[in-house]
Amino acid sequence: MPILYLNGKFVEHLDASLDPLDRGVLLGDGLFETIRCEEGQLVYHVAHFSRLARSARVVEIPWNMPPEQLVEICHQVLDANNHGRARLRITLTRGELAGSPEIGGHQSAPTLIVHAQGIDQDALDAARRRGWSARVVSFPLNHRSPLSEVKSTSYQERVLARHVARRDGMDEGLMLNTDGLLAEGAMSNLFIVRGGAVYTPPVCDGALPGIVRLKVGLICARLGIGYEEVSLTLENLHAADEAFMTNAIIEVMPLASEGGRPIGSGNPGPLTERLFAELRRDVDEYLSARRRG
């Protein structure tokens, strides 16, 4: 039976009791982070924790748990579930607003949930060998929203984008912003490769400041590969030599087609594969440093 952490207690998930008046349940008033874990270690957890703290400031959820305490909770969840390789999710909601909302009410403590589940690495590797398919969905992403830079639990728009794409046999939904520019995938950041250089939409166009997105930029700088955050159109994607998506779990995933139209050769591209290999080398070094530390 999976074990999770909920507000100071480690409980079996079927025994977990969440207040039905929690604003995360009623209004999607919360945040989350998804962290890849390997060998029982949290990959790039400092960056994830920093983004969670920054997001909490943006949406004004009071959050002051020391990072060392959160690390310990995460490790205990991994250990309790005997997970070596896993996706670990941290969910932080505003908690219950006691009393009448019309007159302000009384803010209770935030709700914190930490749970983990295994990763099907074989399925990810198979998808990486063939490359993902995607399609642009019909509704735009509001890149001017204060939530565009945070991982909010108000995720229905992106869930719907992924659902629509999957319904049509695609792996991912691509989202344009309200100006008609490419923003990102429903669950991932988007990159194109053109003329040996890498391009990705800037945060101001609606791209989430992804952790792996940042790492790709650093790897390009280290290898001397051109890298630019620039506004992109669907035409830019169709004219690309290669394209790929990133997030903490898929890492670097080739994007082979959009709307049934091949991107480049329609196969995973050589620069995409090189960046994935370099990211894996970076992760291995990170894990080695964690083991030594």
N, C-alpha and C positions, 0 to 999 in steps of 0.2 A: 504494500500500500504506500503510495507516494507521501512523503513528509514535506510539509511547507512551514514557513515562518509567517505568523500573523500576530502583529502587535505584541511582541514580547514572548510568544509561546511557539514551540515547535509541535505541530499537530498533524495527524493524518488528514489528508485533504477532505475526506468525507465527513470528518468531525469538525472541520473548520466552520466557524460561525461568524459571518460578516453582518454587521448592522444593516438592515434593509433600508434605513434612512441615511446611510452613508452617501455623501454627495457624489462619490465615484460611481455608485450604483444608479442613483437618481438622475444625475446630470452629466456623467462622464467627466467629472471635475477632478482630474488627476493627471499623473505623468507616469511614464514607464521607461525603462532601459532594458535592452536585451543584450546579454554578454555571452560571447562564446567562451566555453571552458574546455581545457584540455589538460590531461594528466592531473586532474583535480585542481587546476590553477585557473584564475580568472584572466582572460586575455585582454590587455589594455584597460584594466578596470579603472585606473586613475582617470583616464579620459572620459570614461562612461560616468564615473561618479561626479566629475567636474561638470559634465553636461547636465546631469540630474540636478545638481545644486543651482546651476545657472538657470535652468528652466523653472525651478521652484521660485527663484527670485522674480522671474518674469510674470508668473501667474500668481505670485504672492501667497504661496503655501508656506507656512512657517516650518522650516526644516533645518535642524542643527545637529543631526546625529554625526558624531566623529567618524571619519572614513575608516579608521581602524576597527570600530565597532561593526560597521556595515560589512567590512571584509570578513570578520569573524562569523557573522550571521550567514553570509554567502557560503563560506567554507563548511559550516555546519550543515547547511541544507545539502550541499554536494555530498558530504560524507554520509549523511543519514540516508541518502538515496543511492549510495554506492556508484555515483556518476564519475567517470573519468572525462569523457567527452560529452558535453551537454550544452544546451542553451539555458541560461539562467535569466529569469525575468524578475526585475525589481519593479513593483508597482507602488506608487505613492499617491494617495488621494487626500482631499482636504478633510476627510472625516465627516462626522455628523455635525450639522448646524442645528443645535438644540433651540427650541423656542420658535417663535413665529419668524419666518424669513422676511415678512413684510416690514417688521420693525427691527430688523438686524439680527435677531437671534444671538446665540452664544456659541462661539467657535470651540469645538472640542479639539483634541489632539489629532494630527493627521493619522491616517491608516497606512501601515506599511506591510506589504506582502512580498515574500521572496519564495519563488518556487523554481524547480528545474525539471527538464525532461531531456531524454537522450536525443542525439542527432543521428539521423540516418545518413551517414557519410557515404555509403555506397550509392544511394540515390543522388546525392549531390555530385559525386564524381561522374556518374553517368550523364547527368544533365550538363555538366561542364564539358564533357567530350562532344556532345552534340550541339550545345549552345541553346540558350533560351529563345523562345518566341514571345513576341509582345504585340500589343495593339494600343493605339491611342484611344482613350475613352471619350465619351461625348461631353462630359461635364468638366469645367475647369477647376483648377486649384487656386484658391484665393491667396496669392503670394503677398498681399498687403496685410493679411491677418497677423496679429501678434503671436498666434500659435504656429505660424509657418516654420519657425525655427526651433520648436520644442516637440518632443515626442509625447503628445497628449493622448490620454485615454479616450478623448473625443475623436475616435478614429473611424467613424462610420463611412465617411467619404472615401477613404483609402480602402477600407474593407470592401465597399461596393465596387471600386475600380478593379480590385483584384478578382472579385467574384465575377464581374462582367467579362473580364479577360479569360478567366478559367472556364466560364460557361461556353465561350467561343473556342475553346481548345488551346488557348495561349497560356504561357507561364506567368506573364506579368502584364499589368496595365500601366500604360504610360500616361502621364498627366501634363496637359498644357496649362499654363497659368492664364489669368484673365486677360492678358495681352496677347495670347496666342503663341507664346514661346514655350519651349520644352522646359519643364521644371524638374521632374524626376519620375521614378517608378512609384507605384502604389506603396511598395515596401522596400525600395532600393534607390540608390543614387545612380544617375546615368552618365556615361562617358562615351565620347566618340574618338576615333583615331583617324587623322587625316594627314597625309604627307609625313608620317613618322612622328607626329606630335599628338598630344592628348588634350582634349577639351572637355569641360564639364560646365553645366549651368551654375551661375553664382547663387549664393544664398538669397540675394535680393530678388531673384527670379522665382523663388519658392523652393529651392533645394534645401533639404535638411542638412545641417552641418554634420554629416556622418563621420564616424570614427575611422572607418576604412577609407572613406573618401579622402580624409586628411592624410592617411598613411600613403595612399597612392600618390598624392602630390609630393610628399617627402621622398618617396622612392624615385619618382621621375627626376627630382632635383639631384638626388644622389647619382643617378645613372646618366645625367646630362640629356635627358629626354625633354623636349619642349612640353610645357604644361601651362594651360591658361584657363582661368574661369571666365567664360564669355557666354553671352546670350546665344542660344541655339534654336533653330527652327526645325520643323519636321523635315524640310528639304535638306538641311545640313545632315540629319541622321541618314536619310536615304542616299546621300552622296558620300557617306563615310567609307573608309577602307575597312574599318572594324568598329565594333561598339561593344560595350560591356556594362554590367550593372554591379553594384557593390552593396553589401551590408555586413553586419558582424557575423552572420551565420553562413551566407553563401560565399563570403569573401570576395573574390573576383570571378564573376560569372559571364562568359561570352554571351553577347546578344546577336543571334544569327539572323533574325528577321523581324520586321514590323508589319503587321497587317497582312501577312503572307508574302511580303516582298523581301527578298534576301538583302541583307546588308553586306556589302563587299562581296566576298565569294560565297556567302551563306554558311560559312564554317567558322569555328573559332580562329581568330587571327593570331599571328606570331607575336605581336607586341602584347596583346591581351594575355597570352600564355606566359610570356616573360614576366609581366607584372605580377601574375598570380604566383609564379615560382619565387620571385623576389619577396612577395608578401609572406609566403610560407617560410622563407628563410628568416625573415624579420620576426615572425611569430616563434620560430624555433629558438632564436637567440633570446627573445623575451622570456620564454619558458625556462631556458637554461639559467638565465640571470635570476629568475624567481626561485629556482631550485637551490642555487648557491646562496641566495639571500635568506 
